[in-house]
Amino acid sequence: MLTHLDSQGRAHMVDVTDKTVTFREAVAEARVRMLPETLTMIVDGAHPKGDVFAVARIAGIQAAKKTSDLIPLCHPLMLTGVKVELRADGMDAVHILARCKLSGQTGVEMEALTAASVAALTIYDMCKAVDRGMTIESIRLLEKLGGKSGHFKADQV
């Protein structure tokens, strides 16, 4: 059932007033593929714009906090934790893992997905002058805990 549609099929924000406050957590990932030389530049700290991972981490955290401003029917949430981790993945990719937590009445999946996505976009933005062929891929929810629907864990890829 699509909860963002009313009985007439019109979009609306879901009313969570009567939902129980519970601990909720979501983990999402993204991957940025690039030339090996670009990844080496990032890992070695030799990028002319500075520490790419640090800037992408901050961008992801800020994005998680602003998700309701970006996704029209998302509730503004009082996040209690946001963690964005970035690491080299093989010779030609950066793996991004975003984790969001709160005690609240609705889940944090969109916040985790937004954090991972914006961190990936930030890497692209910072590195596009040296590698316009980068691709952002595999943005997905890995795990969700809490709430009425319980625990979700994605299949391994």
N, C-alpha and C positions, 0 to 999 in steps of 0.2 A: 504494500500500500504506500502510495506517495503522500507523505504527511504534509508536504508543502502546498497541497492543492485542497481547496474546500469542496463542498458537495457539488458546486457548479463548475468545478475545474479551474477556479481562479487561484492564482498564487497568493499565499499569505504566510506570515511568520507563525510557526507553531507556538501555541500557548503552553509553556512549561510550568505555569504557576503551581499546579498541583503535584508536580513530580517531586520525588524524594531527593534530597541532597545526598549524593554519594561520591566516593572517590572515583575519578575517571582519569584515564591516561591513554594516549595514542602515540604511536611511533610510525613515522613515514620516512621514505627514502627517495632519493633522486640520484642520477648519475650524469656527469658531464663528460662526454668524450671529446678528445682533443689530440693534437699532434704530440708525440712524445717530447719534442723540444719545449712545447708550451708547459707541459706538466713538470718537466725538469726545472724550468724557470720559476714556477710557482713554489715547488718543494725546496729549491735552493735559496729562496728569498731574493731572487735576482730580478723580479718584475719591477719595471720603472715606477709603477703606481703604488708600490708598497706591498704589504702583507695581504695577499689575496684571501687566504683562509680567514684571517681576523676580520676583514671587512665583510666577507660573505657570512660569517657567523653572526656578526652584529645585525646585518640585514635580515637574516632569517629570524632572529629573535624579535626584532621590531615588527616584521611582517606578521608573526604569530599574534602579537598584541593588537594588530590592526585588521585582523581577518574580517571582522564584522563590517568594516568600512569598504572592503573589497568584494565580498560575497553578499549579495543583496539580502538574503533571508536568514543569515547567520545571526545568532544572538551575541551581543557583546559579553565577553566572559572575563572573569577575574582570575586569570591564570596564576597559579602558585609556583609553577616551574616551567621553564623552557630551556632546552639544551639542544644545541646544534653542533654536531661533530662532522668534521671533514677530514678525509684522508685520501692519499693516492691509492688508486685501485689499478694494479697492473702498471703497464708502461704508458697508458694513454687515456686514463680516466680519473676523475675525482668522484668518490662516493660520499654522499651527504646523508646523514641520519639525523632526523629531528624528533624530539620527544617533548610532548606537552602534558602538563598535569594540572588538576584542580579538584576541588570538592565543589560540586555544583549539580544543577538540574538538567544539564545537557552535555553531550560529549565534546571532545576536543579534536576529533579527526580532521576537521577542516583547518584548524590552527596548525597541526603538525604538517599537513600537506602543503599549506601555504608557506610555512617556514622553509621546508625543503625546496619548494619551487623557487622562492625568491632568493634563497642562497645560491641556487643553480644559475638563475638569471644574473645575479651579481658577479659570479665568476665569468659568465659570458661577457658582461659589460666591461669588466676590468681587463679581459684578455682579448677582446675582439680586434684590437689594433694589430696583434701579432698572429691571430688565428681565427679568421672569420668562418671557418668550416666546422667549428665546434657544434656538437649536437647535445641537446638536453633530452634525456630518456629515462624510462623506468620510474617515473614519478608514481608512487603507489603507497597505499596504507599497508604497513606490515603487521601492526597489532593494535588492538583496541581493548581496553579493560574497563569494566564498570557499566553501570546503567542497566536498564531493563533488558536489553538484548544480550548482555553478558560479554563473554570473552570471544574475540575474533583474532585469528592468527592466519596470515596469508600463507599460501603454499610456497615452498622454496622454488626459486627460478634457476 
